[in-house]
Amino acid sequence: MPEKRPYTEAGGAFPEGIGPLEVLSLGIYNEQKAYDFYILVSEKIKNQSGKEKFKFLALDEKRHRKILEDWYRKESGKNFSFDPSKVKKIKFEIKDQTGAFEVIDIAMEAERQAYLFYTSSSEKAENPEAKKMFLTLAEEEDGHYQKLSAERNALSGGFYWFDIEGSGFVED
C-alpha cells in the first residue's frame, strides 16, 4: 500500500472531532459507494473472468457495510438509518481500452482511500474491538488494492476485458 497520507474523500479532509457513530456512518456510505461502483463496472465488462472479479469486490464491500452496520447497532442500540441519497456516485466512462485503465485507477484510488480511512479510524478508536475491526477492514481494502494492481498489470500485457468475451488472464 502507498505510504500513509491524510485521508481525503471527495477533496475534503477526514473530519476531526467526529464521534464513533459518525465514523461508522461515513464508512457505511463509502462501502455502499464502492459496492455500487463495482456492480456497475461488472455489468459493463464483457469478459466473464473480469466480470466475476468485480462482482467479488462488490460483494466484499457489501460485507464490509454489514460489519459496520452491525457495529453501529452494537454501539448505539439501534439500527443504522440508511439514506440512499447520501451515497456519492463514482463517475466514469468506458469508451475503449483506455477506459479500462481509468476504471482500475479509480478503483485503486478508492481502495487506497478506504485503507487510509480505516487505519485512521483504528488510531482514533478507543475500544480495542473497534480498533481490531478497523484494522481488519484496512487489511481487506489493501488486499483489494493489490488485486486491482495485479489486474492492471495483466491488462497492460494486452488483454482487453471490455472487448473480448473469452477468459485467460490472471487466475485466482
Secondary structure, DSSP 8 states (H G I E B T S, - for coil): -------EETTEE--TT--HHHHHHHHHHHHHHHHHHHHHHHHH--SHHHHHHHHHHHHHHHHHHHHHHHHHHHHHSS-----GGG---------SHHHHHHHHHHHHHHHHHHHHHHHHHHHH--SHHHHHHHHHHHHHHHHHHHHHHHHHHHHHTT--TTT-----S---
